[in-house]
């Protein structure tokens, strides 16, 4: 039982909107192993923590692993939806260890963080989809900046990047802001009673504020949910007490109902973790307590709201089965929970990484263990959802160019913002840009291709 793991955008994430999808009735969920990490020399290995898997402009998936690579110090990699993997950069002792995964910025670069390195506190960096050496935006000094970041920064509506640090030994961590040119500002330093050690990315709410979690700290030293303004005004919204969850290693999502949803690693009815819901004002409710058996246990990963309006996630283990197992699950906004798949055996599981829904409709994820080299697996989960389009930026003014991810774009005939036609430019079959048109109001973006109509999975918000 792993009940004490504690040891030491970008696609702009705003409000989502559920869209009609294929009925799940009669469609059996299918899990398919696409790649075994460590199967060739220099591979990334054992992806851990709830690192982000980003979909790039080319339709491929990008992330990091903290082990493996040519020198054993971890690697950034690209993997296709069919499972062809390529290392983009091998990290070493100078640039630190990459725990965070990557997020896609509106400029096409991939953003992430490391811990350690020459500064001791890690780095905030950006990396090209083509690979090569990362560009370091800022080296965390490990003292007043309290480095060691385990989460990638997110790109906010103001064009700057915001993130969290876990803190070095004896430190509580911070919330920071860094500009695209690398100007770094500490917005808040945690002080135990208001939170301690954040390991997850922030989410920017529709109110413009940022929301996040800390693993420990708060009134009961079991973690908190917090809100922080872009200027740094910090508020604790909820302190976990064990009965309603504890140790939230994962971050939050803001769903189509404007509420926030998340998971805790432990706590709840069987101390196997919970799934919770919280309003922007801080009203908190447990949606489901993991039973530790058929449900699985210890959700380390965040939830993802899919295009069917449900949430999907991963439990890292099964309390009664020992290390190496875990489950994939679905839960409705009202709390109806269903385990979809159970990883079996000591060489088959521990999915710590947050699932990502690709614009082809399928989910993709990773396990820390299992596979031919017992170094983890890259897998897909197919529940029968249809293709859609994803917005690189979920808000903007009239006249702003917005990046859109998807597939089949070479046959695009129109793009519209909530029914208002927009001018667009197709860059590739998987990426196009569109100008926010005059008269547009907030709503879904629709791309019409030769293959049919593709609807965005999130609302685009037209700002003044």
N, C-alpha and C positions, 0 to 999 in steps of 0.2 A: 504494500500500500504506500502510495506516495502522498502522504498528507502533510509533508513539510519540505517542499521543494526549495524554499528560500535559502540561498547560499551567497550570496554576496549582494491638396492634392493634385507635381503630384495631382492625381485626379481629385479635385476639390470635393470633399465629402460634405454635402448639405442634405436637404430633405429628399427622400426618395418618393417615387410614386409607383404603386402597383399597376401593372398593365395586364390585360387579358392574356392568358397563356393556355397551352394545350392542357386539357384535363389530365390529372394524374390517375384517374380511374382507369384501370386496365393497363397502365404502363409500369412495369416493374423497374425499380431503381437498379442501375447497373454500375458496379465499381470495377474499374479496369486499371491494372498497373501498367503505366506507360514507360517508366524508366526506373532502373535500379541504380541508385547512387553508389559510387565506389566500384562500379563494374569495369572501369578502365582507369589507367594510371592518370593521376592528376585531377580526378573527379572531385566535386564538392561532396561532403559527407555529413550525415547526421544533422539535418536542419532542426533547430530547436528554437524555443520561444515563439511568440505569435508574430513572427516576421511577415511582412506584407509581400504577397505575390502580385506584381503589377502586370497589366496587359499593356504592351507597347504599341506604338503606331503601326508596326509591321504585323500585328496580330499575334505575335509570340508572347510568351510569359517570361518575366524576369524576377530574380530574387537572389538571395545570398545564403550561404551556409557557413557556420562558424568553424567547421573542420574541413580537412581535405584541401584540395588545390595542390599546385606543384610543390609548395613549401610546407604544407600542413597547417597554414595559418588561416584557412578559409578562402572562399572564392565567391565572386559574383558570376552568375551564369544566366544563359538564355535557354529556354526549352520550348519547342513547338507544341501545339495542341495534340500532335500525334506522338510526342515523346522523343524527339531528336534534341540532344543536349549539347551545349557548347559553353566552355568557360570563357568569360569576358575579361576577368582580372583575377590574378592570384594575389591575395593579401599577404603581407609579411610583418615582421616585428615593428617596422617603421610606420606603416599606415594603420595598424591596429587590427582587431578582430571584428568581422562584420556579423552582428547579431540581428540587425534590424529588418532585413528585407529591403525592398525598394518601392518608391512611389514615382509615378510619372508626372513630370511638371508640364505646364503649358508650353514651355519652350522645347519639349521633346527630350530633355535630359531626364535621367533617372537619379533620384535623390535618396541618400541613405546615411547611416552613421556607423561608426566603429567605436570600440572601447580599447584602451591601451594606446600603443603607438609611442612615438617619440615624445609627445606632450604628456603622456601618462593618463590623460583624460579622454582620449579618443578624438574623433573628427566628425564634422558634418561635411559630406562630400556630394559631388554629382558625377555621373558616369554616362558616357555615350552608349546608345544601343549597339554601336559597333564595337564597343569594348575599348581596351587600352587603359592607360593610367587614369585614375580618378582625379578630378580637380577638387582640391580641398577648399571649402568655403571658410571653414574656421577650425582651428585646433583647440579643443577644450583643454583648459589649463589644469583641471583637476583640483584646484584650490577653491577660490571663490565661485568659479563657474561649475564646480562639482560635477565633473565629467563622468564618463561611462554611460553612454546612451544605448539603450536596447530597442529603440523605436525610431523609425524614419520620421523626418519632419513632414508636415503637410503644407501644401500651398494654400494660402488663405485668399479671401476675396480682395485684399489690398495688394496682392502680388508678393508678399513676403512669406517666409517659411517659419512655422512654429513647431516646437517639439518639447520633449521632456528629457531629463537626465535621471539616471538611477542613483547617482552619487557613488563616490569611492567609499572605502571602509570607514565607518563612523559618520558618513555624511547622509543627508536625507534626500538630496536631489533637488532639481529645479525645473521650472518652465522657462523656455527661452524663445527669442525671436532672432532670426538672421535674415538679412536682406539678400537679394540675388547677388550683390557684389561682395557679400561676406561680412557686413557690419553686424556685430553680435551684441545682443542685449539680454541680460537676465531679467525676466519679468517677475519671477517669484522664487524664493528659496523655501522649500518645505522645512518645517520645524517640528516634526514628529506629531505634535498634538493636532496639526492641521493636515497631516498626511506625511508619508515617508516612502521613498523609493517608487517612482513611477516607471513602469517597464513598457508602456503601451503608447501608441500614437494618440494625439488629440483628435477631436472632431469639432468642426466649426458648425454651430447651430444656425438656424435660420434667423436668429436674433443677432448674429454677428459675433457672439461670444464663443469661447472654446470650452469644451467639456472633456473631462478625463478621469482617470482613476489612479490611486496609489495602492501598492501591494500591502503596505503596513501603515501604521500611524492612525491618527484620529482618536476619538474619545475612547475606543476600546482596543486600540493598537492592532486592529484587524483590517485596516484599509478604509478608504473614503472614495466618494464620488465628489468631484469639485467642478466649479465654474470659474473661468478667469477671463476678464475682458482683454481686448488687444492692448490696452494701456497698462494692464497688470493688476487690476483690482480682483482679489481672490476671495472666493466664498466656498466653504464646505457645504455641500448639499445633503450629504448622507454619510454617516459613519456606520460601518458594518459591525454587527454584534455577535456573529457566529450563528445565531438562529436564522438570520436572514442572509447568511453568506459571510465569507471571509476570504481574504487574499485574492482580490481581483487583479490577476496578472494581465488580463486582456482589456482592450479599450471599449468604448461605446460606439453604437451607431444611432443616428437619428432616423427614425423610420417615417413612412408616409403619413402616419397619424401625428407626427411631430413629437412623439415621445421618444425617450432614449431607452435602449435595450442593451443588456450586457450579461456577463457571466462572472461567477467567482469560482476559484479553484477548489476551495473547501467550504465548510459550513453547510447549513441547511439541515434537513431532517436526519440524514445519515452521515453528515460531515463529508459528503461526496461532491459538494458544489451545488450552485443554484443558477437558474436563469431569472433575471429580474427586469422589471420595467420601471421607469422613473419619468415623471413629467419634468418639463423645464424648470418648474418651480420647486422641484425636489420631493414631490410626493412619490413614495417608494412602495413597490409591491413585488413579492416573489411570485413569479409565474409558475415555476416548477423547481422542485428539489430532486436532484439525481438520486436514484435508489441504490446506486453502487453495483447493481447486478445487470438486469436487462437493459436499463437505461445507459449504463456506463457510468464513469466517475471522473472527477477532476478536470473540468473543462478549462483548458489553458488558453484556448483560442477564442477570438471574438465571434460574434454572430455576423451573418450576411443576410440582408433582406433581398430575397429573390424576386423575379418578375411575376411570380404567382402570389405575391403578398405575404408569403410565409418566411420564416427565418430558418436558416440552416447553420449547423455548427458541428463541432467535433469534441468528443470527450477523449482525453489522453489515455485513459486506462479503464479497467473494470476492477473495482475494489476487491472483489472476491477471487479474481483470476491471477493477480500478480502483474508485474511489469511486462510490457510487450503487447498488450491488447488495446482496447479502445473502441469507440463507436462513432458513427456518423448519424446525425439526427435532424429531424424537422420539428419545429414548434410553431403553432399559430399565434397571432397576436393576443388571443384569448387564453393561451396556455395549454392547448391540446398538444401533447408531446408524443412523438413516435420515433423509436430507434429504427434507422433505415439499414444499417450495416454494422456488423461486428467484426473487427479485426481479430483473427484467431492465432493463438500460439505466440511463443516468445520471439519469433522472427517475422512477425507480421504487422506490427503496429506502433502505437504511441503517436497519434497525429496531434502534434502540438501547434501546427501552423493554421492560421485562419484561412478558411476556404475563400476562393475568389470565383465569382460567376463570370465566365468569359462571354463575350457577345455572341458566341455560337449557341448559348443557352446552357452549356454544361458547367459543372463546378470542377475546380482543380485544387489539389492539396498535396501535402507531403507528410511523411512519417519520419520520426527520428531513427527508428530501427526497422528491421525487416529487409527483405530483398536478398539477392544472391550474395551480397557482401555484408549483410546485416548493418548497412550504413544508411538505411532509409530508402523510401520509395516515393516516386512522383506518380500520382494517380488521378483518375477522373471519376466523377460521380454524375451519372446521367439519369434525371428523373422525368425527362420528356418535355422540358421547357423549350420554347421557340427562340430563335435568334432575335436580337434586339440591337440597339445602338447605345453607346455610353458616351457621356459628355466629359471632356477633359476638364472643363471649367463649368460649374453649375450655376453661375450667375454672371451678369455683366450688363453694361449699358448698351443702348442702341448704337450700332456702328462698330461694336467690338467683334473681332474675329474669334470664333469658338472652334476648338478642335473636337472632332467626333470620331470615335472608334467603332468599327463594325466589320462587315464583310460584304462582298459583292458590289462595292461602290463604283466600279468602272462603268456600270450600267445605270448610274443614278440619273433620274429625270427631274427630281425636285427635292427641296428641303424646306420645311416650314416650322415656325415657332408658334405653337398653339394655334395653328391655322393660318398664320401670316407667312406668305412666301418670302424666302430669303435667297440672296445670291450665294453661290457656293463654288468651291474649287476642289476637284478630286485630285488628291496627291498620289493615291495608290488604291488598290482594291480594298485596303483595310483602314484607310485614313482619309478624311476630307476636312475642309474648313468651311464654315458658313458665317456670314455677317448677320448680326442681330438686326432685323429689319425695323424701319420706322413703323410705329403702331403696334409692335409686338407686345403681348402681355404674358405674364408668367404661365407656364404650362409645359406640356410635353413637346419634344422635338420629334418630327417625323421625317424620315428619309425614305423616298420612294425609289426603288431600284428596278431593274428588269426582272428581278426575282420576286418582287413584292414589296410590301410596306414594312419598314422597321421603325419601331417606336422606342424612344429613350426610356431607360429604366429609372430615371430621376427627372424631377421637375427642373426646368431652367427658370431661374428667377431673373426677371428684367429689373435692373436697379436704376434709380434716378440718375 
